[in-house]
Amino acid sequence: MNSLELLAPARNKDIGIAAIDCGADAVYMAGPKFGARASAGNSMEDLAILCSHAHRFGSRIFVTLNTILYEEELDEAASAMMQVQEAGVDAIIVQDLAILRLAQKMGKDFRLPLHASTQCAIRTPEQAAWLESLGFSRLILERELSLEQIRVIRKATSCELEFFVHGALCVCYSGQCYLSEMIAGRSANRGACIQACRSKYDLVDRDGKTIVRDKALLSLKDYRLKDRMAELAEAGISSFKIEGRLKNESYVRNTVLDYSAQLDRIIESVPGKWERASFGRTSGGFIPDLSKTFNRGFTELFIDSRRGKWASMDAAKSMGEEIGTVSGISKDRTLIQIAPLSPDLKLSNGDGFSFVARDGNVVGFRGDVCNGFKIRSKAIDGLFIGARIFRNLDSAFEKEIQRSAIKREVGVKVDISVSCDDKGMYRLTASAISEDGRRAEITSEAGNTMADNQQRIRSLLLTQFEKSAQHYRFHLGAIAGDVPLPLVSAACLNEIRRSLADALNTRTCIAKPLLNREIPEAGLAFPSGRTSYKQNISNSLSEEIYSQYGAGMTGKAYELEPIADAELMRTKYCIRYELGLCPKYHPQAAGKIAGKELFLHNNGRYLALGFDCARCEMTVKATAQGPQK
């Protein structure tokens, strides 16, 4: 059967442990450096602790080493590769091709699979096949792809394919956004993005006319493909990735628990076709609800090969779940009445709320006292009758997440056999096999007294071997033997169960195989012919690889050699489409801006928009010449 993996984010080891306990088959997180999130580094000691916990269930830990590397950082990166291997990490996620060359130089000393990051901008079968030929064991595909494009890439490759299914979306094709670097000297490819796509802009034309004012025109909604995972699996995706390495623990627990249950339902719907990539199932906890944790609204983006409304331009931050409208406001603006969308709505003291004021700004406030559909808080400026109210913090739900005891346990079947020697002494042998294939056997003396009530002893065995011990969940299999069952105490059976757990713990969980390709001496020719700044070549080793595979060298990383008129973004998202002004989809409305150059304006800086209608893509460039006023 094909293994399906739920891959969860973690900012630190505690969140990683929570993700594993909630059902993640794998967790990805940063080591101390080079992890594409400058504020989310982790020590080798913490990585080792998380690996130890994950490996109890055959779950895996992937380390993100997916920034571009400068020449002076190569030795440190090589050292980090060996250190994470020693910590027990299962694979490394890579953007810079220099990592391939470093791994080659280490030879057999380095044994970890390399996964090509989504930062490698993998969106064509040619790019995918080339990266596979270099030795990558897994490709993390671009998020803007459709199911049909994924199928084409699947046919062109044989390695594992990973795809994002939930979380925040970059507006630009991954790994090729240079807006943050241009504006602030903070490189997205170095983990220091300022998220300029979440900023507010005016949309103006060449004549200086403002078409849209003060909107987050580059901000996308969040991804949610929970209901499309079966189709993705059919298309060839084996790893389903949740975004959120900067999110808090409640977000990760809520999201992982929800997606894990969905993945179980998919597998159960077609018996024998798929299986989970790790072992153990969760129990206890809370009922997950994706609407109650951070989101900007949800989209399925281009998965069906068609456009939809992808923008979150009215609110680049989390608005939360819509709960109703304002029906009354006290004179001092500290008490508001809500007309709820549902009569079942329950508000709690400490809930967080938000609304869009008439000036377009998102205003948030805390409900100090919530009584029915009345909310008392500090005075709220900008609130008006009829405003749509959202709850972006459900304090009761957060408390439920925090206090919920979630257990993950590996299933263990126990067969019991009974024997009696010629002196009338009984022996009870318990043979256990875990769901991953580990075996243990315990034999215990059981005295010389036959149980008068055989059914009662059988019931006692069933009761005691349907319990948990450590992180195992036992269940009773066969009871064998040609002799009656002895009189045995619950304490004796409890000790047998604990001893079986101890014995199983001495053996490493037999994890399902993870693809690990050797790095070949030669691969396919570089499909694009010549490189540009978009290949993000920032060191001699990556340059060496591109040269080896026939690439003409015409540019280094933008961070090293900025280009004045560089394309800072290329995106499937289109502002004209979102505003109903696309000449293809909205020909009548498009006449309003036909032939006009469009710019984004923020704080005195202009960005020129381009529209590649043949590819149905939008571009963003820096420009020294704004509108003619």
C-alpha positions as CSV (number, residue, x, y, z in Angstrom):
1,M,0.0,0.0,0.0
2,N,1.0,3.6,-0.6
3,S,1.8,5.6,2.5
4,L,0.2,9.0,3.0
5,E,1.8,11.5,5.3
6,L,0.4,14.4,7.2
7,L,3.3,16.9,7.6
8,A,2.9,19.5,10.4
9,P,4.9,22.7,11.2
10,A,6.6,23.4,14.5
11,R,8.2,26.5,15.8
12,N,9.8,24.6,18.7
13,K,10.1,21.1,20.2
14,D,7.0,21.5,22.4
15,I,4.8,22.4,19.5
16,G,6.4,19.5,17.6
17,I,5.6,17.1,20.3
18,A,2.0,18.4,20.4
19,A,1.8,17.9,16.6
20,I,3.0,14.3,16.9
21,D,0.5,13.6,19.7
22,C,-2.3,15.0,17.6
23,G,-1.6,12.6,14.7
24,A,1.2,14.1,12.5
25,D,3.1,11.5,10.6
26,A,6.0,14.0,10.3
27,V,7.0,17.4,11.5
28,Y,9.2,20.0,9.8
29,M,11.1,22.7,11.8
30,A,14.3,24.7,11.7
31,G,17.7,23.9,13.2
32,P,19.8,26.7,14.7
33,K,20.3,28.5,11.4
34,F,19.4,28.5,7.7
35,G,15.8,27.6,8.2
36,A,14.0,30.3,6.2
37,R,12.3,31.7,9.4
38,A,15.0,33.8,11.1
39,S,13.0,33.9,14.3
40,A,12.3,30.2,14.6
41,G,15.6,28.5,15.2
42,N,16.0,25.4,17.4
43,S,19.0,23.8,19.2
44,M,20.4,20.4,18.4
45,E,19.4,19.2,21.9
46,D,15.7,20.1,21.3
47,L,15.8,18.5,17.9
48,A,17.1,15.3,19.5
49,I,14.3,15.3,22.1
50,L,11.7,15.8,19.4
51,C,13.2,13.0,17.2
52,S,13.1,10.6,20.2
53,H,9.4,11.3,20.8
54,A,8.5,11.1,17.1
55,H,10.3,7.9,16.5
56,R,8.2,6.1,19.1
57,F,5.5,6.2,16.5
58,G,7.5,5.9,13.4
59,S,6.9,9.6,12.8
60,R,9.7,11.6,11.2
61,I,11.4,14.9,11.7
62,F,12.5,17.0,8.8
63,V,14.8,20.0,9.3
64,T,14.5,23.0,7.1
65,L,17.9,24.1,5.7
66,N,16.2,26.0,3.0
67,T,17.8,29.5,2.7
68,I,20.2,30.4,0.0
69,L,23.8,30.2,1.3
70,Y,26.6,32.7,1.0
71,E,30.1,31.5,0.3
72,E,31.3,32.1,3.8
73,E,28.4,30.0,5.2
74,L,29.1,26.7,3.3
75,D,31.3,25.2,6.0
76,E,28.8,26.0,8.7
77,A,26.0,24.5,6.6
78,A,28.0,21.3,6.1
79,S,28.5,21.1,9.8
80,A,24.8,21.7,10.5
81,M,24.0,18.8,8.1
82,M,26.1,16.4,10.1
83,Q,24.8,17.7,13.4
84,V,21.1,17.2,12.5
85,Q,21.9,13.7,11.3
86,E,23.5,12.9,14.6
87,A,20.4,14.4,16.4
88,G,18.2,11.8,14.7
89,V,16.6,13.9,12.0
90,D,15.1,11.9,9.1
91,A,15.5,14.3,6.1
92,I,16.6,17.8,5.2
93,I,14.5,20.3,3.2
94,V,16.8,22.2,0.8
95,Q,16.6,25.3,-1.4
96,D,20.2,25.9,-2.3
97,L,21.7,23.3,-4.6
98,A,25.0,23.7,-2.9
99,I,23.7,21.3,-0.3
100,L,23.7,18.6,-3.0
101,R,27.4,19.2,-3.6
102,L,28.2,19.3,0.2
103,A,26.4,15.9,0.6
104,Q,28.4,14.5,-2.3
105,K,31.7,15.6,-0.6
106,M,30.6,13.9,2.6
107,G,30.1,10.6,0.9
108,K,28.8,7.8,3.0
109,D,29.2,9.8,6.1
110,F,26.0,11.7,5.2
111,R,23.0,9.5,4.8
112,L,19.9,11.7,5.0
113,P,17.4,12.1,2.1
114,L,17.3,15.6,0.6
115,H,13.9,17.2,-0.2
116,A,13.7,20.0,-2.7
117,S,11.9,22.9,-1.0
118,T,8.9,24.7,-2.4
119,Q,11.4,27.6,-2.6
120,C,12.8,25.8,-5.6
121,A,9.7,27.0,-7.6
122,I,8.8,23.5,-8.9
123,R,5.8,24.1,-11.2
124,T,6.7,22.4,-14.5
125,P,7.4,18.7,-15.3
126,E,10.8,19.7,-16.7
127,Q,11.9,21.5,-13.6
128,A,10.6,18.5,-11.5
129,A,12.4,15.9,-13.6
130,W,15.7,17.9,-13.5
131,L,15.7,18.2,-9.7
132,E,14.9,14.5,-9.3
133,S,17.8,13.7,-11.6
134,L,20.1,15.6,-9.3
135,G,19.3,13.2,-6.4
136,F,16.4,14.7,-4.6
137,S,14.2,12.1,-2.9
138,R,11.2,14.4,-2.6
139,L,9.8,17.5,-4.4
140,I,7.7,20.0,-2.6
141,L,5.5,21.5,-5.4
142,E,4.5,25.0,-6.0
143,R,1.2,25.9,-4.3
144,E,-0.4,27.5,-7.4
145,L,-0.6,24.2,-9.3
146,S,-3.8,22.5,-10.4
147,L,-4.7,18.9,-10.0
148,E,-4.0,18.4,-13.7
149,Q,-0.6,20.0,-13.5
150,I,0.2,17.8,-10.5
151,R,-0.7,14.7,-12.5
152,V,1.6,15.7,-15.3
153,I,4.5,16.2,-12.9
154,R,3.7,12.8,-11.3
155,K,4.0,11.1,-14.7
156,A,7.3,12.9,-15.3
157,T,8.9,11.8,-12.0
158,S,9.1,8.8,-9.6
159,C,10.2,10.4,-6.4
160,E,7.9,11.5,-3.5
161,L,5.7,14.5,-4.1
162,E,4.7,16.9,-1.3
163,F,2.0,19.6,-1.5
164,F,0.7,22.3,0.8
165,V,-2.9,21.8,1.9
166,H,-3.5,24.4,4.6
167,G,-2.2,27.8,5.8
168,A,-0.9,31.1,4.6
169,L,-0.2,31.7,1.0
170,C,2.6,33.7,-0.6
171,V,1.3,35.8,-3.4
172,C,4.5,35.2,-5.5
173,Y,5.8,32.0,-6.9
174,S,7.9,30.5,-4.1
175,G,11.6,31.4,-3.9
176,Q,11.3,34.1,-6.5
177,C,10.0,37.1,-4.4
178,Y,12.5,39.9,-4.1
179,L,10.1,42.7,-2.9
180,S,11.3,42.5,0.8
181,E,14.9,42.6,-0.3
182,M,14.3,45.6,-2.6
183,I,12.3,47.6,0.0
184,A,14.2,46.8,3.3
185,G,17.3,44.8,2.4
186,R,15.7,41.8,4.1
187,S,15.7,38.7,1.9
188,A,12.8,36.3,1.8
189,N,15.3,33.7,0.5
190,R,17.3,34.3,3.7
191,G,14.4,33.9,6.1
192,A,13.9,37.7,6.8
193,C,10.8,38.6,4.7
194,I,9.0,41.7,5.9
195,Q,5.7,40.5,4.4
196,A,5.3,43.5,2.1
197,C,2.4,41.6,0.4
198,R,0.3,42.1,3.5
199,S,0.9,45.9,3.4
200,K,-1.8,48.4,2.2
201,Y,-1.4,50.0,-1.2
202,D,-3.2,52.4,-3.5
203,L,-3.8,51.3,-7.0
204,V,-3.2,54.2,-9.4
205,D,-2.9,54.6,-13.2
206,R,-0.3,56.5,-15.3
207,D,-2.3,59.7,-15.0
208,G,-2.2,59.6,-11.2
209,K,-5.9,58.6,-10.8
210,T,-6.5,56.5,-7.7
211,I,-8.6,53.4,-8.6
212,V,-8.5,51.7,-5.2
213,R,-7.3,53.3,-2.0
214,D,-5.6,51.8,1.0
215,K,-6.2,48.1,0.5
216,A,-3.9,45.1,1.0
217,L,-4.0,44.5,-2.7
218,L,-1.4,41.7,-2.7
219,S,-2.7,39.8,0.3
220,L,-4.2,36.3,-0.3
221,K,-6.6,34.3,1.7
222,D,-5.3,31.2,3.4
223,Y,-5.2,27.8,1.7
224,R,-7.6,25.0,2.7
225,L,-7.7,21.7,0.8
226,K,-9.0,19.5,3.5
227,D,-11.9,18.3,1.2
228,R,-9.5,17.8,-1.8
229,M,-6.9,15.5,-0.2
230,A,-8.3,12.3,-1.7
231,E,-8.1,13.9,-5.2
232,L,-4.5,15.0,-4.4
233,A,-3.6,11.4,-3.3
234,E,-5.1,10.1,-6.6
235,A,-3.0,12.6,-8.5
236,G,0.2,11.4,-6.8
237,I,0.7,13.5,-3.7
238,S,2.0,11.4,-0.8
239,S,2.7,14.1,1.8
240,F,0.1,16.7,2.8
241,K,1.8,19.8,4.3
242,I,0.3,22.3,6.8
243,E,1.9,25.8,6.7
244,G,2.7,27.6,10.0
245,R,6.2,27.4,11.5
246,L,5.5,30.7,13.3
247,K,2.0,29.7,14.5
248,N,1.3,28.9,18.2
249,E,0.6,25.5,19.7
250,S,-3.2,25.8,19.7
251,Y,-3.2,26.5,16.0
252,V,-1.0,23.5,15.3
253,R,-3.0,21.2,17.6
254,N,-6.4,22.2,16.1
255,T,-5.2,22.0,12.5
256,V,-3.3,18.7,12.8
257,L,-6.1,17.0,14.7
258,D,-8.6,18.0,12.0
259,Y,-6.5,17.0,9.1
260,S,-5.4,13.8,10.7
261,A,-9.0,12.7,11.1
262,Q,-9.7,13.6,7.5
263,L,-6.7,11.6,6.3
264,D,-8.0,8.6,8.3
265,R,-11.4,8.9,6.7
266,I,-9.8,8.9,3.3
267,I,-7.8,5.8,4.0
268,E,-10.7,3.9,5.5
269,S,-12.9,4.8,2.5
270,V,-10.8,2.6,0.2
271,P,-9.5,-0.3,2.2
272,G,-6.1,-1.7,1.1
273,K,-5.2,1.2,-1.2
274,W,-3.5,3.6,1.2
275,E,-2.1,3.6,4.8
276,R,-0.7,6.2,7.2
277,A,3.0,6.8,7.1
278,S,3.4,6.3,10.8
279,F,1.8,4.3,13.6
280,G,-0.5,5.0,16.5
281,R,-3.8,6.8,16.8
282,T,-4.9,9.6,19.0
283,S,-7.7,9.5,21.6
284,G,-9.3,12.1,23.9
285,G,-9.0,15.8,23.2
286,F,-11.4,18.3,21.7
287,I,-13.5,18.7,18.6
288,P,-11.3,20.7,16.1
289,D,-12.7,23.7,14.3
290,L,-10.5,25.4,11.6
291,S,-12.6,28.5,11.7
292,K,-11.6,29.2,15.3
293,T,-7.9,29.6,14.8
294,F,-5.9,32.1,12.7
295,N,-7.1,32.5,9.1
296,R,-7.7,35.2,6.6
297,G,-10.6,33.4,5.1
298,F,-10.0,30.3,2.9
299,T,-9.4,29.5,-0.7
300,E,-8.6,26.5,-2.8
301,L,-6.6,28.7,-5.2
302,F,-6.0,27.1,-8.6
303,I,-6.6,23.5,-7.8
304,D,-9.5,23.2,-10.3
305,S,-7.6,25.1,-13.0
306,R,-9.8,28.1,-12.7
307,R,-9.7,31.4,-10.9
308,G,-11.8,32.4,-7.9
309,K,-11.7,35.3,-5.4
310,W,-8.4,34.7,-3.8
311,A,-7.7,38.2,-2.2
312,S,-8.0,39.1,1.4
313,M,-7.4,42.8,0.5
314,D,-9.9,44.1,3.1
315,A,-8.1,42.3,6.0
316,A,-4.6,41.0,5.7
317,K,-4.8,39.8,9.3
318,S,-6.9,37.1,10.8
319,M,-10.6,38.2,11.0
320,G,-11.8,34.9,12.4
321,E,-15.3,33.5,12.2
322,E,-18.2,35.8,11.3
323,I,-20.7,35.8,14.2
324,G,-23.2,38.5,13.4
325,T,-23.8,42.3,13.0
326,V,-23.9,45.2,15.4
327,S,-27.5,46.0,16.3
328,G,-26.9,48.4,19.1
329,I,-24.2,50.6,20.6
330,S,-24.3,52.4,24.0
331,K,-23.6,56.2,24.1
332,D,-20.2,55.7,25.7
333,R,-19.4,53.0,23.1
334,T,-18.5,50.4,25.7
335,L,-21.5,48.1,25.3
336,I,-22.6,46.6,22.0
337,Q,-25.5,44.4,21.1
338,I,-24.9,41.6,18.5
339,A,-27.5,40.3,16.1
340,P,-26.1,36.7,15.8
341,L,-25.9,34.7,12.6
342,S,-26.9,31.7,14.8
343,P,-29.0,31.6,17.9
344,D,-26.7,28.9,19.2
345,L,-23.8,31.4,19.4
346,K,-22.1,31.4,22.8
347,L,-19.8,34.2,23.7
348,S,-17.3,34.1,26.6
349,N,-15.5,36.7,28.7
350,G,-12.1,37.4,27.0
351,D,-13.2,36.6,23.5
352,G,-11.5,38.7,20.8
353,F,-13.4,40.4,18.1
354,S,-12.8,42.4,14.9
355,F,-14.6,44.4,12.3
356,V,-13.9,46.6,9.2
357,A,-14.4,50.2,10.0
358,R,-15.9,52.6,7.4
359,D,-12.4,53.8,6.5
360,G,-11.4,50.3,5.6
361,N,-9.2,49.6,8.6
362,V,-9.6,46.4,10.6
363,V,-10.3,47.2,14.2
364,G,-9.9,44.6,17.0
365,F,-11.1,44.6,20.5
366,R,-11.4,42.3,23.5
367,G,-14.8,41.5,25.1
368,D,-14.2,42.0,28.8
369,V,-17.6,40.8,29.8
370,C,-19.9,38.8,27.4
371,N,-23.5,38.3,28.5
372,G,-25.7,36.6,25.9
373,F,-25.3,38.6,22.8
374,K,-24.1,41.7,24.7
375,I,-20.4,42.6,24.8
376,R,-18.9,45.1,27.2
377,S,-15.4,46.4,26.5
378,K,-13.3,49.5,26.4
379,A,-14.6,52.3,24.2
380,I,-14.5,51.2,20.5
381,D,-13.7,53.8,17.9
382,G,-15.1,53.4,14.4
383,L,-17.8,50.9,15.3
384,F,-21.2,51.5,13.6
385,I,-24.6,49.9,13.5
386,G,-24.6,47.2,10.9
387,A,-20.9,46.4,11.1
388,R,-20.1,42.7,10.5
389,I,-18.5,41.3,13.6
390,F,-16.0,38.5,13.6
391,R,-14.6,36.5,16.5
392,N,-10.8,36.0,16.1
393,L,-10.3,34.6,19.6
394,D,-12.7,32.1,21.1
395,S,-11.4,32.0,24.7
396,A,-13.5,29.0,25.6
397,F,-12.2,27.0,22.6
398,E,-8.6,28.0,23.5
399,K,-9.1,26.8,27.1
400,E,-10.5,23.6,25.8
401,I,-7.5,23.0,23.6
402,Q,-5.1,23.8,26.4
403,R,-6.7,21.5,29.0
404,S,-7.5,18.6,26.6
405,A,-5.5,15.5,27.3
406,I,-4.7,13.9,23.9
407,K,-3.0,10.6,23.9
408,R,-1.3,8.9,20.9
409,E,-0.8,5.1,21.4
410,V,0.6,2.3,19.2
411,G,-1.7,-0.7,19.0
412,V,-0.4,-3.9,20.5
413,K,-2.1,-7.3,20.1
414,V,-1.5,-9.8,22.9
415,D,-2.0,-13.6,22.6
416,I,-2.2,-15.5,25.8
417,S,-1.2,-19.2,26.2
418,V,-1.6,-21.2,29.4
419,S,0.4,-24.3,30.4
420,C,0.5,-26.5,33.5
421,D,3.5,-28.7,34.5
422,D,3.3,-32.2,36.1
423,K,3.4,-30.6,39.5
424,G,0.2,-28.6,38.8
425,M,2.0,-25.2,38.5
426,Y,0.4,-22.9,35.9
427,R,2.4,-20.6,33.6
428,L,0.9,-17.8,31.7
429,T,2.7,-16.6,28.6
430,A,1.8,-13.3,27.0
431,S,3.1,-12.8,23.4
432,A,2.8,-9.2,22.0
433,I,3.2,-7.8,18.6
434,S,2.9,-4.1,17.9
435,E,1.4,-2.6,14.8
436,D,4.8,-1.8,13.5
437,G,6.0,-5.4,13.9
438,R,8.0,-5.4,17.2
439,R,7.6,-8.5,19.3
440,A,7.9,-9.2,23.1
441,E,7.0,-12.1,25.3
442,I,6.6,-12.4,29.0
443,T,6.1,-15.6,31.0
444,S,4.7,-15.5,34.5
445,E,4.2,-18.1,37.1
446,A,0.5,-18.2,37.9
447,G,0.2,-20.5,41.0
448,N,-1.4,-23.9,41.3
449,T,-5.1,-22.9,41.6
450,M,-7.5,-23.4,38.8
451,A,-10.2,-20.7,38.5
452,D,-13.6,-22.0,39.5
453,N,-15.2,-19.4,37.3
454,Q,-13.5,-19.7,33.9
455,Q,-15.7,-17.1,32.3
456,R,-14.8,-14.5,34.9
457,I,-11.1,-15.1,34.4
458,R,-11.6,-14.7,30.6
459,S,-13.4,-11.4,31.3
460,L,-10.6,-10.3,33.6
461,L,-8.0,-11.0,30.9
462,L,-10.0,-9.1,28.4
463,T,-10.4,-6.1,30.7
464,Q,-6.7,-6.0,31.6
465,F,-5.4,-6.4,28.0
466,E,-7.7,-3.7,26.7
467,K,-5.8,-1.0,28.6
468,S,-3.0,1.4,28.0
469,A,0.6,1.3,29.3
470,Q,3.1,4.0,28.5
471,H,2.3,4.9,24.8
472,Y,0.8,1.6,23.9
473,R,-2.8,0.5,23.6
474,F,-3.2,-3.2,24.2
475,H,-6.0,-5.5,22.9
476,L,-6.4,-9.2,23.5
477,G,-6.1,-11.7,20.7
478,A,-6.3,-15.4,21.2
479,I,-6.4,-17.4,24.5
480,A,-4.8,-20.8,23.9
481,G,-4.0,-23.8,25.9
482,D,-5.3,-27.3,26.6
483,V,-5.7,-26.6,30.3
484,P,-8.2,-24.5,32.3
485,L,-7.2,-21.0,33.2
486,P,-5.6,-20.4,36.5
487,L,-6.8,-18.1,39.2
488,V,-4.8,-15.0,38.5
489,S,-5.1,-11.5,40.0
490,A,-5.6,-8.2,38.2
491,A,-2.3,-7.0,39.8
492,C,-0.4,-9.9,38.2
493,L,-1.9,-9.1,34.7
494,N,-1.2,-5.4,35.2
495,E,2.5,-6.3,35.8
496,I,2.6,-8.4,32.7
497,R,1.2,-5.6,30.6
498,R,3.7,-3.1,32.0
499,S,6.6,-5.6,31.4
500,L,5.4,-6.0,27.8
501,A,5.5,-2.3,27.3
502,D,9.0,-2.1,28.8
503,A,10.2,-4.9,26.5
504,L,8.7,-3.2,23.4
505,N,10.5,0.1,24.4
506,T,13.8,-1.6,24.2
507,R,13.3,-2.0,20.4
508,T,13.1,0.9,18.0
509,C,9.8,1.4,16.3
510,I,10.0,-0.2,12.8
511,A,9.3,2.9,10.7
512,K,8.0,2.6,7.2
513,P,10.6,3.2,4.5
514,L,11.4,6.8,3.5
515,L,12.7,7.2,0.0
516,N,16.4,8.0,0.0
517,R,18.1,8.4,-3.4
518,E,21.8,8.5,-3.9
519,I,23.2,11.7,-5.5
520,P,24.3,10.7,-9.0
521,E,27.4,11.9,-10.7
522,A,25.3,13.2,-13.6
523,G,21.7,14.1,-14.3
524,L,19.5,15.7,-16.9
525,A,20.5,19.0,-18.6
526,F,19.2,22.2,-17.0
527,P,15.9,22.7,-18.7
528,S,15.8,26.5,-18.9
529,G,19.1,26.9,-20.8
530,R,20.4,29.9,-19.0
531,T,20.2,31.0,-15.4
532,S,19.2,34.4,-14.1
533,Y,18.8,35.9,-10.7
534,K,15.7,33.8,-10.2
535,Q,17.9,30.7,-9.7
536,N,19.2,32.4,-6.6
537,I,22.8,31.4,-7.2
538,S,24.7,32.8,-4.2
539,N,27.8,30.6,-3.9
540,S,30.4,28.8,-5.9
541,L,29.0,25.3,-5.3
542,S,25.5,26.1,-6.7
543,E,27.1,27.9,-9.6
544,E,29.2,24.8,-10.2
545,I,26.1,22.5,-10.3
546,Y,24.3,24.7,-12.8
547,S,27.4,24.9,-15.0
548,Q,27.8,21.1,-14.8
549,Y,24.3,20.6,-16.2
550,G,24.8,23.0,-19.1
551,A,23.3,26.2,-17.9
552,G,24.6,29.4,-19.3
553,M,25.5,31.7,-16.4
554,T,23.8,35.1,-16.8
555,G,23.1,36.2,-13.3
556,K,23.7,35.7,-9.6
557,A,21.2,36.0,-6.7
558,Y,19.3,39.3,-6.5
559,E,20.7,39.7,-3.0
560,L,24.2,39.8,-4.4
561,E,23.6,41.7,-7.6
562,P,20.4,43.7,-7.4
563,I,18.9,44.6,-10.8
564,A,17.1,48.0,-11.0
565,D,14.2,46.9,-13.2
566,A,14.0,43.3,-12.0
567,E,10.8,41.4,-11.9
568,L,10.3,41.4,-8.1
569,M,7.2,39.1,-8.3
570,R,5.5,36.8,-10.7
571,T,2.2,35.5,-9.6
572,K,-0.9,33.5,-10.6
573,Y,-2.9,36.1,-8.7
574,C,-4.2,39.1,-10.7
575,I,-5.4,42.4,-9.2
576,R,-7.3,43.2,-12.4
577,Y,-9.2,39.9,-12.1
578,E,-10.0,40.4,-8.4
579,L,-11.4,43.9,-9.1
580,G,-13.5,42.7,-12.0
581,L,-11.3,44.5,-14.6
582,C,-9.7,41.6,-16.5
583,P,-10.0,42.0,-20.3
584,K,-10.5,38.3,-20.7
585,Y,-13.0,37.5,-17.9
586,H,-14.7,41.0,-17.6
587,P,-14.4,42.6,-21.0
588,Q,-17.1,45.2,-20.4
589,A,-15.8,46.4,-17.1
590,A,-12.2,46.1,-18.3
591,G,-12.8,49.1,-20.6
592,K,-12.4,51.4,-17.6
593,I,-8.7,50.8,-17.5
594,A,-8.0,49.5,-21.1
595,G,-4.5,50.3,-22.1
596,K,-3.6,52.0,-18.9
597,E,-0.5,51.3,-16.9
598,L,-1.2,50.5,-13.3
599,F,1.0,51.0,-10.2
600,L,0.9,50.1,-6.5
601,H,1.7,53.1,-4.3
602,N,2.9,52.9,-0.7
603,N,4.7,55.5,1.3
604,G,6.1,57.3,-1.7
605,R,7.2,54.2,-3.5
606,Y,5.7,53.0,-6.7
607,L,5.6,49.4,-8.1
608,A,4.7,48.8,-11.7
609,L,2.2,46.1,-12.5
610,G,2.5,44.0,-15.6
611,F,0.0,41.6,-17.0
612,D,1.2,38.5,-18.9
613,C,-2.2,37.5,-20.2
614,A,-0.8,34.7,-22.4
615,R,0.2,32.9,-19.2
616,C,-2.5,34.5,-17.1
617,E,0.1,35.9,-14.7
618,M,0.8,39.2,-13.1
619,T,4.2,40.8,-12.5
620,V,5.4,43.4,-10.0
621,K,8.5,45.6,-10.7
622,A,10.2,48.5,-9.0
623,T,10.0,51.7,-11.0
624,A,11.7,55.0,-10.7
625,Q,9.0,56.6,-12.8
626,G,5.6,56.6,-11.2
627,P,2.4,58.2,-12.6
628,Q,2.7,61.5,-14.6
629,K,1.0,64.1,-12.4
